[in-house]
Amino acid sequence: MHVLITTDGSDVSIEAAQKGIKLLNPTKITLLTVADTSVANDSGAGGFAGNLLSPTESLNARNAILDEGRGELADTGSSLGVDPNIVEHKVVEGSAGIMICLVAKQISPDVVVVGSHGRGWFKRVVIGSVSEYVSRHCVAPVLVVRHGDAAETAAEADSTEADTGTDTQ
């Protein structure tokens, strides 16, 4: 089984990767991080002519962001407890949700594993959710692994709904 595991280096994504490995027992893993290098592509100084960053500074900022992404992959990979020979590391640049779906389309994994921070509905609406975007737009099946604290909160809410007979949706 080929599994595409996404990571941003956070505890939530590392936890999702570990749970995904335990559930799916893959024989091939593509470990993916998406680097948002848009800050390195300076678009100007708020209406003033010229860029805030010189071309050299822009290149250095981009390289630093990509290095951070490679570090996220290394940290996540070392926490998986699997044979490193079955793990491919991949860093791509762009918007996380879009790029995860694009990579999934390109490599055709059996399943995509993403972590969920468990934000409430308001934060999902306002700032969006990568896991929600991927689950709605990805061509491959998606396993969304909720962070332990978020899962406990959801279980408590479900229990409260059952006790009171109310539906919060």
Secondary structure, 3 states (H helix, E strand, C coil): CEEEEECCCCHHHHHHHHHHHHHHCCCEEEEEEEECCHHHCCCCECCECCCCCCHHHHHHHHHHHHHHHHHHHHHHHHHCCCCHHHEEEEEEECCHHHHHHHHHHHHCCCEEEEEECCCCHHHHHHHCCHHHHHHHHCCCCEEEEECHHHHHHHHHHHHHHHHHCCCCC
